[in-house]
Amino acid sequence: MTQTTDFLAPARLGRLALPNHLVMAPLTRNRAAADGTPTPLMAAHYAQRASAGLIVAEGSTPNAVGQTYPDITAIHTERHVAGWRQVTDAVRAAGGRMYLQLQHGGRVSHPATTGLTPVAPSPLPLPETIFTPGGHRPAVVPRAMTADDIRATIADFAAAARRAVAAGFEGVEVHSANGMLLHQFLADNTNRREDGYGGSARQRVRFAAEVTEAVADAIGADRVGIRVSPASTVNGVLEEDTDGLYAALLDRLKGLDLAYLHLVRSDPASGWYRRIRAGWPGVLIGNPDLTDLTAEAVARAARGMLAAGADLVALGRPFLANPDLVERLRRGAPLNPVRDRYFMYVGGAEGYNDYPALDGQTAPVSSDSMVARDGARVA
């Protein structure tokens, strides 16, 4: 566990020496090419933020049916590997280190985006609309995964991990949070299976555990993290016994000696956070739930996470809006406000690469590069 509350002090993550305790959390921004290939715009974005102790790049799909929204990244072809290699080369040249998040959307998908019927643990649709190339549409009923689907998906995650290492990433993060496929297997209301992957908490954690084990076998456990979001209801999931569920998951995973466990929206005052910290023997990344995005509030939250036993602190929006966040926090300088209008479902550099650093430098922005994905131009 960490021995400091100084988030600017050097840290270690397995084989990696980190210059500070701050992690750039994965943020889906819809800036990839239509086929999921990362773009030069993305290479510039991540290179701008290379002063983070570690960057965890946005969720990247291990197969075609796992795609959630238009223009998100993928890692299941050699073209994807080549695109990501440009990103990791740019970040490494700027002095940074990167992991890649592996994300399968499960029922958080649509045939209008992928041309495929979504798959999920059970045929229960997302209880809300989903964004597609044609705008928001009602969700469709997913196809319940067969035993063959489960085996194939586990293999796809392992292959994606190998491709990520080939693309220059230091490791990968398995996304088992925020209502995506692995979380759909964990949650009571989305997993109604009557086979060995449903029913008790021990059986509902089986898929997430087998994916993580396969990824660890593929590239080494010291290169693998897992992200979870206990008690989250994002994308319509509901856990009836959060404590029992994550106790079963951690019991299955703690012997693997993974690189880290990443907790979304960690509240050090919550009982589940304290129990997970006490029961997890390895590195814990805490992600504070920030409502105030001032430099003072972010620094206070980071120190609080470390004081509560987290080893590293993951920040999303502060890194999004501040390419030089580490230096701003070092100086106590004001932070840029987040422009939510440009967060997702848009393309181009606005709200992505044009946030100013303290020295006033930003990436160049084309005057016609910002078009909303529903076809309306954004001023």
C-alpha positions as CSV (number, residue, x, y, z in Angstrom):
1,M,0.0,0.0,0.0
2,T,1.0,3.6,-0.4
3,Q,3.1,5.3,2.3
4,T,2.4,8.9,1.3
5,T,-0.4,11.4,0.6
6,D,1.9,13.3,-1.7
7,F,0.3,12.6,-5.1
8,L,3.2,14.3,-6.9
9,A,5.8,11.9,-5.4
10,P,7.2,9.1,-7.6
11,A,5.4,5.8,-7.5
12,R,5.7,2.2,-8.8
13,L,3.2,0.0,-10.6
14,G,4.8,-3.4,-11.0
15,R,7.7,-3.1,-13.5
16,L,6.9,0.6,-14.1
17,A,8.4,3.5,-12.4
18,L,5.9,6.4,-12.4
19,P,6.8,10.0,-11.9
20,N,3.7,10.7,-9.8
21,H,0.6,9.0,-8.3
22,L,-1.9,10.4,-10.8
23,V,-3.5,8.2,-13.5
24,M,-5.4,9.6,-16.4
25,A,-8.6,7.6,-16.3
26,P,-10.1,6.1,-19.6
27,L,-12.5,8.5,-21.3
28,T,-14.6,7.5,-24.3
29,R,-14.4,10.5,-26.7
30,N,-15.5,9.1,-30.1
31,R,-12.5,10.4,-32.0
32,A,-11.5,7.2,-33.8
33,A,-12.0,6.4,-37.5
34,A,-15.3,4.7,-38.4
35,D,-13.6,1.2,-38.3
36,G,-12.2,1.8,-34.8
37,T,-8.7,2.8,-35.8
38,P,-7.1,5.5,-33.7
39,T,-6.3,8.8,-35.4
40,P,-3.4,11.3,-35.4
41,L,-5.8,13.6,-33.4
42,M,-5.8,11.0,-30.7
43,A,-2.0,10.6,-30.7
44,A,-1.7,14.4,-30.1
45,H,-4.3,14.3,-27.4
46,Y,-2.6,11.6,-25.3
47,A,0.9,13.0,-25.9
48,Q,-0.3,16.3,-24.5
49,R,-1.2,14.5,-21.3
50,A,2.0,12.4,-21.0
51,S,3.0,13.9,-17.7
52,A,0.4,11.7,-16.0
53,G,2.0,8.9,-13.9
54,L,0.0,6.5,-16.1
55,I,-2.5,7.0,-18.9
56,V,-5.2,4.4,-19.3
57,A,-6.5,4.8,-22.8
58,E,-10.2,4.8,-23.6
59,G,-12.2,1.5,-23.9
60,S,-11.2,-0.4,-27.0
61,T,-13.4,-3.3,-28.3
62,P,-11.9,-6.8,-28.6
63,N,-14.4,-7.8,-31.3
64,A,-16.9,-6.2,-33.7
65,V,-20.0,-7.1,-31.8
66,G,-18.6,-5.4,-28.7
67,Q,-18.7,-1.9,-30.1
68,T,-20.9,0.5,-28.1
69,Y,-21.1,3.8,-30.0
70,P,-19.9,5.2,-33.4
71,D,-16.2,6.1,-33.7
72,I,-14.9,4.4,-30.6
73,T,-11.6,2.5,-30.8
74,A,-11.0,-1.2,-31.4
75,I,-8.1,-3.6,-31.0
76,H,-9.1,-6.7,-33.1
77,T,-7.3,-6.1,-36.4
78,E,-3.7,-5.3,-37.4
79,R,-4.9,-1.9,-38.7
80,H,-6.0,-1.1,-35.1
81,V,-2.6,-2.2,-33.8
82,A,-0.9,0.1,-36.3
83,G,-3.1,3.0,-35.3
84,W,-2.6,2.5,-31.6
85,R,1.2,2.2,-32.2
86,Q,1.2,5.8,-33.5
87,V,-0.4,6.8,-30.2
88,T,1.9,4.9,-27.9
89,D,4.9,6.1,-29.8
90,A,3.8,9.7,-29.4
91,V,3.2,9.3,-25.7
92,R,6.5,7.4,-25.1
93,A,8.4,10.2,-27.0
94,A,6.8,12.7,-24.6
95,G,7.9,10.7,-21.6
96,G,4.6,8.9,-20.8
97,R,3.4,5.4,-20.1
98,M,0.1,3.8,-21.3
99,Y,-2.3,1.0,-20.6
100,L,-5.3,0.2,-22.8
101,Q,-8.7,-0.5,-21.5
102,L,-10.4,-3.5,-23.1
103,Q,-14.2,-2.9,-23.3
104,H,-17.0,-5.0,-24.6
105,G,-20.4,-3.2,-24.6
106,G,-22.6,-6.3,-24.5
107,R,-26.2,-5.0,-24.7
108,V,-24.9,-1.4,-24.8
109,S,-24.7,-1.6,-28.6
110,H,-27.0,-1.4,-31.7
111,P,-27.2,-3.0,-35.1
112,A,-27.3,0.4,-36.7
113,T,-23.7,0.9,-35.4
114,T,-22.2,-2.6,-35.8
115,G,-24.5,-4.4,-38.3
116,L,-24.8,-7.1,-35.6
117,T,-27.3,-8.1,-32.9
118,P,-25.8,-7.2,-29.5
119,V,-25.0,-10.1,-27.1
120,A,-25.5,-10.2,-23.4
121,P,-25.8,-12.6,-20.5
122,S,-29.6,-12.6,-20.9
123,P,-32.1,-11.2,-23.5
124,L,-32.8,-8.0,-21.6
125,P,-32.5,-4.7,-23.4
126,L,-30.9,-1.5,-22.2
127,P,-33.7,0.5,-20.6
128,E,-32.9,3.7,-22.5
129,T,-32.0,4.9,-25.9
130,I,-28.5,4.5,-27.4
131,F,-26.6,6.7,-29.7
132,T,-26.0,5.4,-33.2
133,P,-24.7,6.9,-36.5
134,G,-28.3,8.1,-37.1
135,G,-28.8,9.6,-33.6
136,H,-30.4,8.2,-30.6
137,R,-32.5,5.1,-31.1
138,P,-34.4,2.7,-28.8
139,A,-32.2,-0.2,-27.6
140,V,-32.8,-3.6,-29.1
141,V,-33.2,-7.0,-27.3
142,P,-29.7,-8.6,-27.2
143,R,-29.1,-12.2,-27.9
144,A,-28.3,-14.4,-24.9
145,M,-24.7,-15.6,-25.2
146,T,-24.3,-19.3,-25.7
147,A,-21.5,-21.4,-24.1
148,D,-19.6,-21.1,-27.5
149,D,-20.1,-17.3,-27.4
150,I,-18.6,-17.1,-24.0
151,R,-15.6,-19.1,-24.9
152,A,-15.1,-17.1,-28.1
153,T,-15.4,-13.8,-26.2
154,I,-12.9,-14.8,-23.6
155,A,-10.5,-15.8,-26.4
156,D,-11.1,-12.4,-28.1
157,F,-10.1,-10.5,-24.9
158,A,-6.9,-12.5,-24.7
159,A,-6.1,-11.9,-28.3
160,A,-6.9,-8.2,-27.8
161,A,-4.4,-8.1,-24.9
162,R,-1.7,-9.5,-27.1
163,R,-2.4,-7.0,-29.8
164,A,-2.3,-4.2,-27.2
165,V,1.2,-5.2,-26.1
166,A,2.2,-5.4,-29.8
167,A,0.9,-1.9,-30.2
168,G,3.2,-0.6,-27.5
169,F,1.0,-0.5,-24.4
170,E,2.6,-1.4,-21.1
171,G,-0.5,-3.4,-20.2
172,V,-4.3,-3.5,-20.3
173,E,-7.2,-2.8,-18.1
174,V,-10.2,-5.2,-18.2
175,H,-13.4,-3.2,-18.1
176,S,-15.8,-4.8,-15.7
177,A,-17.7,-1.6,-14.8
178,N,-20.3,0.9,-15.8
179,G,-22.9,-1.6,-17.1
180,M,-20.7,-3.0,-19.9
181,L,-20.7,-6.8,-20.7
182,L,-18.7,-8.0,-17.8
183,H,-20.7,-5.9,-15.4
184,Q,-23.9,-7.2,-17.0
185,F,-22.8,-10.7,-15.9
186,L,-22.1,-9.5,-12.4
187,A,-25.4,-7.6,-11.9
188,D,-28.6,-9.4,-10.7
189,N,-31.0,-7.6,-13.0
190,T,-29.1,-8.2,-16.2
191,N,-28.0,-11.8,-15.6
192,R,-30.9,-14.2,-15.4
193,R,-28.9,-17.2,-16.6
194,E,-29.6,-20.7,-15.1
195,D,-26.2,-22.2,-16.1
196,G,-22.8,-21.9,-14.4
197,Y,-22.6,-18.2,-15.2
198,G,-25.7,-17.1,-13.4
199,G,-27.5,-17.5,-10.1
200,S,-25.2,-17.1,-7.1
201,A,-22.7,-14.3,-6.8
202,R,-19.9,-16.9,-7.1
203,Q,-21.3,-18.0,-10.5
204,R,-22.1,-14.5,-11.7
205,V,-18.5,-13.4,-11.2
206,R,-17.2,-16.4,-13.2
207,F,-17.2,-14.7,-16.6
208,A,-15.4,-11.6,-15.5
209,A,-12.9,-13.8,-13.7
210,E,-12.3,-16.1,-16.7
211,V,-11.8,-13.1,-19.0
212,T,-9.2,-11.6,-16.6
213,E,-7.5,-15.0,-16.1
214,A,-7.3,-15.5,-19.9
215,V,-5.8,-12.0,-20.4
216,A,-3.3,-12.6,-17.6
217,D,-2.3,-15.9,-19.2
218,A,-1.9,-14.1,-22.5
219,I,0.4,-11.2,-21.5
220,G,1.3,-11.8,-17.8
221,A,-0.7,-10.9,-14.7
222,D,1.7,-8.0,-13.9
223,R,0.5,-6.3,-17.1
224,V,-3.2,-6.6,-16.3
225,G,-5.6,-4.4,-14.2
226,I,-9.3,-4.7,-13.8
227,R,-11.8,-1.9,-13.4
228,V,-15.0,-2.3,-11.4
229,S,-17.8,0.1,-10.3
230,P,-19.5,-1.3,-7.1
231,A,-23.0,-0.1,-6.6
232,S,-23.1,1.7,-9.9
233,T,-26.4,1.8,-11.8
234,V,-24.9,3.2,-15.1
235,N,-26.5,1.6,-18.2
236,G,-29.3,0.2,-16.1
237,V,-27.5,-2.4,-14.0
238,L,-28.5,-3.2,-10.4
239,E,-26.6,-5.1,-7.8
240,E,-28.7,-6.5,-5.0
241,D,-25.7,-7.5,-2.8
242,T,-22.7,-5.4,-3.7
243,D,-20.6,-6.5,-0.7
244,G,-21.1,-10.2,-1.4
245,L,-20.7,-9.8,-5.1
246,Y,-17.3,-8.1,-5.0
247,A,-16.1,-10.3,-2.1
248,A,-16.7,-13.2,-4.4
249,L,-15.0,-11.5,-7.4
250,L,-11.9,-10.4,-5.4
251,D,-11.6,-13.9,-3.8
252,R,-11.4,-15.3,-7.3
253,L,-8.9,-12.7,-8.5
254,K,-6.6,-11.9,-5.6
255,G,-4.4,-14.9,-6.2
256,L,-3.5,-13.8,-9.7
257,D,-1.2,-11.0,-8.5
258,L,-2.7,-8.5,-11.0
259,A,-1.1,-5.1,-11.6
260,Y,-4.0,-3.3,-10.0
261,L,-7.7,-3.1,-9.1
262,H,-9.3,0.2,-10.3
263,L,-12.4,1.4,-8.4
264,V,-14.7,3.8,-10.2
265,R,-16.0,6.8,-8.2
266,S,-14.4,5.6,-5.0
267,D,-15.9,7.0,-1.8
268,P,-13.4,6.4,1.1
269,A,-16.3,6.8,3.5
270,S,-18.3,4.0,2.0
271,G,-18.3,0.6,3.7
272,W,-17.8,-1.2,0.4
273,Y,-14.7,0.8,-0.3
274,R,-13.1,0.1,3.1
275,R,-13.9,-3.6,2.8
276,I,-12.5,-3.9,-0.8
277,R,-9.3,-2.1,0.3
278,A,-8.9,-4.4,3.3
279,G,-9.5,-7.5,1.2
280,W,-7.4,-6.6,-1.9
281,P,-3.7,-7.4,-1.4
282,G,-2.4,-5.5,-4.4
283,V,-2.3,-2.1,-5.9
284,L,-5.6,-0.2,-5.6
285,I,-6.4,2.8,-7.9
286,G,-9.0,5.1,-6.5
287,N,-11.2,7.3,-8.7
288,P,-12.7,10.0,-6.6
289,D,-16.2,11.3,-7.4
290,L,-15.5,14.9,-8.1
291,T,-18.2,17.6,-8.1
292,D,-15.8,20.6,-7.7
293,L,-13.2,20.7,-10.4
294,T,-11.0,23.5,-8.9
295,A,-7.3,22.8,-8.3
296,E,-7.9,22.9,-4.6
297,A,-10.7,20.4,-4.7
298,V,-8.9,18.0,-7.0
299,A,-5.7,18.1,-4.8
300,R,-7.8,17.6,-1.7
301,A,-9.6,14.6,-3.3
302,A,-6.3,13.1,-4.4
303,R,-4.7,13.4,-1.0
304,G,-7.9,11.9,0.6
305,M,-7.8,8.9,-1.7
306,L,-4.2,8.1,-0.8
307,A,-4.9,8.7,2.9
308,A,-7.7,6.1,2.6
309,G,-5.4,3.5,1.3
310,A,-5.4,3.9,-2.4
311,D,-2.0,3.5,-4.1
312,L,-2.8,5.6,-7.1
313,V,-5.4,8.2,-8.0
314,A,-7.3,8.1,-11.3
315,L,-8.7,11.4,-12.6
316,G,-10.9,11.8,-15.7
317,R,-12.3,15.3,-16.4
318,P,-9.4,17.1,-14.8
319,F,-7.0,15.5,-17.3
320,L,-9.4,16.0,-20.2
321,A,-9.6,19.8,-19.7
322,N,-5.9,20.3,-18.6
323,P,-3.2,18.7,-20.7
324,D,-0.7,19.9,-18.1
325,L,-2.8,18.9,-15.0
326,V,0.2,17.7,-13.1
327,E,2.0,21.0,-13.4
328,R,-1.1,23.0,-12.6
329,L,-1.6,21.0,-9.4
330,R,2.1,21.4,-8.6
331,R,1.8,25.2,-8.8
332,G,-1.8,25.4,-7.4
333,A,-2.7,27.1,-10.7
334,P,-6.4,27.4,-11.8
335,L,-7.8,24.6,-13.9
336,N,-9.6,24.9,-17.2
337,P,-13.4,24.3,-17.0
338,V,-14.7,21.2,-18.9
339,R,-16.7,22.0,-22.0
340,D,-19.4,19.3,-21.8
341,R,-20.8,20.3,-25.1
342,Y,-17.8,18.7,-26.9
343,F,-17.4,15.6,-24.7
344,M,-18.9,12.8,-26.8
345,Y,-20.6,12.1,-30.2
346,V,-18.5,14.8,-31.9
347,G,-15.4,14.8,-34.1
348,G,-12.5,17.1,-34.2
349,A,-10.1,19.0,-32.0
350,E,-12.5,21.3,-30.3
351,G,-13.0,20.3,-26.7
352,Y,-10.3,17.7,-27.2
353,N,-6.9,19.0,-28.2
354,D,-7.5,22.8,-27.8
355,Y,-7.6,23.1,-24.0
356,P,-4.8,25.6,-23.2
357,A,-1.7,24.7,-21.1
358,L,-0.3,27.2,-18.7
359,D,2.2,28.4,-21.4
360,G,-0.8,29.0,-23.8
361,Q,0.2,26.3,-26.2
362,T,-2.6,24.2,-27.8
363,A,-2.9,21.8,-30.7
364,P,-4.0,23.5,-34.0
365,V,-7.7,23.4,-34.7
366,S,-9.4,23.3,-38.1
367,S,-12.3,25.7,-38.5
368,D,-14.5,23.0,-40.0
369,S,-13.4,20.0,-37.8
370,M,-16.3,20.1,-35.4
371,V,-19.5,18.4,-36.6
372,A,-21.9,16.7,-34.2
373,R,-22.6,13.1,-34.9
374,D,-26.3,13.7,-35.5
375,G,-25.4,16.0,-38.4
376,A,-25.8,19.4,-36.8
377,R,-22.8,21.7,-36.8
378,V,-21.5,22.7,-33.4
379,A,-20.4,26.3,-33.2
